[in-house]
Amino acid sequence: FLHFFYKILYLCATHQSTIMRIHFISIGGAAMHNLALALQQKNYQITGSDDVIFEPSLSRLQKAGILPEQLGWFPEKISKDIDAIILGMHAKADNPELLRAKELGLKIYSYPEFIYEQSKNKTRVVIAGSHGKTTITSMVLYVMNYHNKPVDYLVGAQLDGFDTMVKLSEDSEFIVIEGDEYLSSAIDLRPKFHLYKPTLALLSGIAWDHINVFPTEEKYIEQFDIFISSITKGGILVYNEEDSILNDIVEKNENPIRKIPYSTPEYFSQNGISFLQTPEGEMPLEIFGKHNMSNLAGAKWICQNMGIDEQDFYEAIATFKGASKRLECITKQDELIVFKDFAHSPSKVTATTNAVKEQYPDKYLTACLELYTYSSLNTDFLLHYKDSLTKADEAIILYDREALKVKGISDITEEYIQEAFQHHNLKIFTDKTQFQSYIYNQKYHNAILLFMSSGNYGGIDFNFFK
């Protein structure tokens, strides 16, 4: 008995000594805090720091017991017994904790580097593209979850039925990753999706974005060519053949992989419901819009290559309601329907506005766009928004002149906004209070309000409409 008892103690001590200690620099980010929670669930010892943490990250970290006691950077937290540092994009190259980690010679990972290390022995499925990647990733996960097929994952939006949006296990064959083209960290200036080396990949389309990082369209497009080349030899690329730029680079790329094109399937809208034409007949969907039908077609090919047959895919996708902030319905009343959407780049704004008008052609559409990102507040890039709001009966642009000063961007006049968007019924607000007052005091009749932003939608209280 004593021999058995001491053996148990030895195994417990050995197990304790092998628990990895991970420190997150910039733990409050959407992706970073989800990864921290996922690693804690794997019994890693997690600590972290940040200088600002918003909801829902704050509450989630607090509930898990890993919310930093104080905001700020504390190099004294960094010690030699830390097994790895995970560095978030929010942290700058001169971050005090990062400098201390370098001084001690600790292993420092960017977020995508660490994900790759955790998934080297899995089939990596990476969903990429300038638009639609969150929705397509969400569709794939929804279908796999519907059919009780466990997979690991990394996705940027919260989904119903998922506690955290990162899962890393030991036994899942697949990991589904939303492949972002933005930079990995302040000390690793490679786009995130270059680091995953997928076996199965999808590209939804290419539309120039992130001009603060990729100052020319050519430089931006080049990143997607590099991504295609990073797919493992003999792997599979599913791609949107309706995108001419994407088609061109796929045809020219010489990586020996299988290339599967997809296009928008046949569908129609009737009485506010979209119906997809399938081999089994017309199928009603919870989602709508041409861009979502295209997303669905891409997701189908990915799922089929993950072992889900076509009929099972359709059965599951019929009840998919969409990812958070992607054409999310806030309220649906007789006289007013309200949507909010993460759309902010020209291609996304166009797709979202067109989708809503196509679904509800007889309703008066007011489309509100908050110019929030560095790209959308750049005078040269603004010209790419021409005709993006054409389908709206009324268009509203909101931007903060103070934000321009903070970002070091030259002032933008209302006349320039008018010239850039060229909408026949365009209203411009530079004051959030005036914008909110206008929205709250309208008498809505047979109307749709569409809010688009990567920010907070001008501070609108969505409960007002419920």
N, C-alpha and C positions, 0 to 999 in steps of 0.2 A: 504493500500500500504506500509506504514512504517513498519507494522508488518511483511509483506512478505520480505521487504528489509533487516530488521535486522536478520530474520531467515536465509536468504542466506549468510549474512556475518558470522553468527555463524557457519553454515555448512562448509564454506570455511576455517574458522579459525581452526575448529575441524579437517578437512582433512589435513591442513598443519601440525598440531601438531602430526599427526600419521604417517607422512612420515618417513620411516626408514633411518637412516644414517649408511652406511656400509663403512668400510675402508679395503682396500686390501693391505696386506703386501706381496709384490712381484706381482704387478699388471701386469707386462709385459709378463708373460708366455702365451703360446698359449691358454691354457684352461682358465686361470685366466682372461685375458683381454676380452675374449668372454663372460664370466660370468658377468664381470663388465658392459659390453655393454648391455647385456640382462636385468640386474637389473635396469640400467638407463632407459631402455625402459618401465619398470614397474613403473617409477617415484620414484625410490629409490634415495636418495642422495648419490653419490659415490665419494670417495676419494681414493688415493692409493699412494704407494711408491715402488721404485725398484732401484737397483744399476746399472742395465743395461737393456735397452729395444731395441729390434731389430725390423725390419720390418717383417710382416705387422702390428704388435702390435702398434708400435710407431705412424704410420699415422692414424690408426683407433681410438686410444685413443685421439690423437690430434683433429681429426675431431669431436669427441663427446664432446670435452672440458674437458676431465678428465685425460689428460696427466700430470703427476707430473711436477711442474715448475722446479725442480732440481732433478738430480739423487742422490740417497743416502738414508740413513735412518734418520728420524727426529722424535725422541720420543716426541718432543713438539707438533707434529700433533695429538697425541693420547690423547683424553680428555674424560671425563665422559659422554658427550652427544652422544658418538658413541654407536649405538645399538648393533653392532656386528663387529667383526674382522674376515676376511677370510684370512687364512694363507696358502700361497703357498709353494710347496715343495722346491723351490729355496731358501727360507729364512732359515737360521740356527737357532738352538735352543737358541743361545745367541743374536739374533737380538735385537737391542736397542728398536725398536718399540714394539716387542713382549713382552719384559721384562716390558715395561711401561704399556702395556695392562693388563698383569698379576697383576701388582702392583695396578692398579685401579679396578681390579676385573671384567673386561669386559668379555662378552661372546665371546669366541674364537672358530671358526669352522675351520676344515680342509675343503678343497674343496668338497670332497664327502659327508661329514657330512651335509654341507649346502644344497647340491643338494637333499639329502634324506629329510631334513626338508621341502624343497619346494615341495616335491612330495609325501608326506605321504598319501595323499588322492587320488592318481592316481594309475593306473595299471603300475607298473614299469617293463619295458622290458630291460633286461641287456644282452648285447652281449659281451662275453668274450672268452678268448683263447690266446695262445701264438702267434698266427698268424691269419690274416684274419679278426680280429674283426672290424677294421676301414672300410674295404671294405663291410663286411656284414651289419654293421650299416648303411653305406651309401646306400646300395641297398634297405634296408627296408625303409629308409626315402625317397628315390627316388620314390619308388612304391607308398607310401602313398601320397606323394606330387602330383604324376601323376594323382592319382584318387581323388584329392582334399579332402583328409582325414586329417584334421589338427591334429598334434600331437606335444607335447613338445619333446625336444631332447637335447642331449649332445654328440658331436662327435669330434674326434681329427683332422680331415682333412677338408679343405675347399671344399665345393661342389658348383657346378654351380647352380644358382637359389636361393642360401641361403646367406643372408647378414652376419649373424653371425652363429656360429656353436653351440650356446646355445640358446634355447628358453624355457622360463618359463611363462606359462599363467595360468589364473584362471580356464578356462573352458575345456581344453583338457582332455580327458579321459585317454590317454596314454602318457607316457614319455619314449622315447627310449634312452638308455644310453650305450655308449661304456665303458665297464668295464675293466679298467686297473688294472693289478696285482701289479703295483709298489706302494710304500709306500705313505700314505696320506699326512703326513707333518713331520717336524722335531720333533714334540712333539706327534705325533700319528703314530706309526710305523706299523699300520695295513695296509694291501693292500687295495687300494681304493675300489675294487669290493666286499670286505667283508661288506661294510657299506650300500649298496643299498637295500638289502633285496627284491629281485625281486619276482614278481608273475609269470612272463614268462622269461625264460633265455635260452641262447644258449652258448654252449662250442664248439669251432671249432677244438681244439686239444691242446696238451701239448708238448712243447719242451723246455727244460731247458734254462733259460735266467736270466739276472740280477744277475749274480753271486756275485756282490759286496753286494747284499742284501740277497740272498739265496745261501749260499756257497756250498750246496749239492743239487743234483737232488731230493733227497727224500724230503728235506725241501720245495723245489719249488713245487713239485707235491702236497704236503700237503695243500698248499694254495687253490688249486682248489677243493679239497675235502671239505674244510671249506666253500668255496663258494656254493657248491651244498647243503650243510647243511643249508645255510642261505636263500635258496629259501623258500618262505612262504608255509606252509603246504597246500597241495591240489593244489599247483602251477604246472607249466610245465617246464621241461627241454628238450630242443632240443639239440642233441649232435651228433658229428661225429663218427659213429661207426667204421670207418676205422682206427681210432687212437687206438692202443692196450692199451696204458697207460690210456687214457681217458675211454675206455670201462671198464677197470678193476675197476677204482674208482667209476664209475657210478653204476656198478653192486653191489659193496660192500656197497655203501652209503644207509643208512636206512631211510633217510628223506622220509615221505609219500607224494611223488609227482608223477605226470605222466611223464614218460620218453619216448621221441620220437627220435629214431635214424634216421640219414640220411647218405647218401653215394653219391659218385660222379655219376651224371646221365650220360647216354650215349650221346656222342657228337663226332664230327669229324671235322678236319680242311681241308680246300681246298682253294688253291689260296690266302692264307693269311687271310681267314675268317673262324671263328668257327661256326659250326651249332649244335644246341641243338636238341636232339630228344624229341619231346613233343607229347601228345595225339593227337594234331592237325596236326602233321607232323614235318618236319625239319624247324627249326627257326634260321635265321642268327643272330649273336650277335655282339656287338661292342667290347666286352671283349674277352679274350682268356686265355688258360692255364688250366690245370687240377685243380689247386688250386682254380681258379675262378669259375669253374664249381661246385666244392664242396661248395664254399661260396654261390653260387646261390641256391643250394639245401637247405642249412640251412636257407637262407633268405626267401625262399618260405614257409617253415613251420612256421616261425615267422609271416609272413604276413597273412597266412591263419588263424592263431590263433588270429590275430588282425582284422579279418573280411573281408579279401580280398580273393576272390575265385581264384582257380588255373588259370583259363583262363585270368582273369584280371591281375594276377601277370605276366604271360608270355607277355601279351600285353605291359605292362610297362617296364619290364626288357630288352626287345629287344633293347631299345634305351639308356640303361645305359652305360656310357662311362668310369666309374671308378672314384675312389676318387683321390684327388690331390696327386701326388708323388707315386701313386700305378700304376706301368706300364704305366706311362704317356708318350705318344708319343710326342717327341719334334719336329721331322721333318720326313717326309716320301717322299723320292725322289727315282728316278729310281735306283740309285747306292747305296744309303745309307738311312737306317732308324735308328733313334736315340730314345732310351727310357731312362727314368730315373725312379728309383724305390727306395722306402724307405728301401728295404731289407737290413738287417745287421746281423741278427742272422743266424746260419747255416741252419736251416730249411727254412727260408725265402729266403736265397740266392739260395739254391737248387731248391726250387719251382719256383722262378722267372726265373732262368737260363734255367731250363727245359722247362718252358712254352714258352719262346721266341724261343728256338730251335725247339720245336714241331710245333709251328705256322709257322716258316720259315725254314724248314729243308734244303733247298738248298742254303741258304745264309751263308756267312762266319761270324760267331758270335764272336765278341770281348767283353768279359765281364770284366768290371772294378769294382773292389770292394775296397772301402775306409774303412780301419779298423779305427774306430773312437770311439766306445764305450769302457767303462772299460772292459766289458766282452771280446770283440773281440781283445783286446790288452793284454789279460792274456794268458801266455804261455800254461798253462794247458788246458784252454778252447779252444785255437786255434786248438787243435787236433780234435775238433768236426767238423771242416770245411773240413775234408778229403772227397774228391769226390764231394764237393758241386758245383764245377765249371767244372765238367767232361764234360758236354754237350757243353761247349764253345770251339771253335776252337783255340782261344787265350784267355788267362786269364791274367789280370793285377791286381796286388795288390799295393795299395798306403797306406803308413802309415807315420806318422810324428814322428821322434825320439825325437824331442823336447817335443811333447805331452806326451810321455812316462815319461819324467822327471817331467813335471807338475803334472801328475796323480800319481807320486811316484811309477811307474812300472819299473821293470828291463828292460834293453835293450833287444830288440829282433833282432836276426841276420837274414840276408836274407836266410841263409842256413836253419834256423829253419822254416821260412815261407815256403820254398820249401818242407821241410819234412812234414809240417802240411797239405798243400793243395794237394800235390802229383799230380800236373797237368803236362802233357807232354810238354806244351808250355806256361810256366809261366814267366812273366816279373814282376820285383819288383822295385818300386820307393819309395824313402824316401824323395824326393824333389819335391814339387808341380810344380815348374817351369819346371823341366825336364819332369815330367809327362804330363803337358799341351803341351809342345813342341812336344813330341812324338805323342800325339793324334792329334794335329793340322796338323802335317806334313805327315800323312799317305795318300797314294793314295787309296781311298776306291772304291771297285768295287763289286757289288752284296753283300753288307756288312750290318751288323747290329752292332751298338755300344750300349751296355747296361751299364748304370752307376748305381751302387748300393751304397747307403750310408744313414746314418741317420744324416750326416753332410752336407757339401756344395759341395760334389762330387769333391773335390780337386780344387775348384775354377774355374772349367771349365765354359767358357762363351758359353752357349747353343745357343746364337744368331749366333755364328760362323758357325753353321751347317744349318742355315735357308736360 
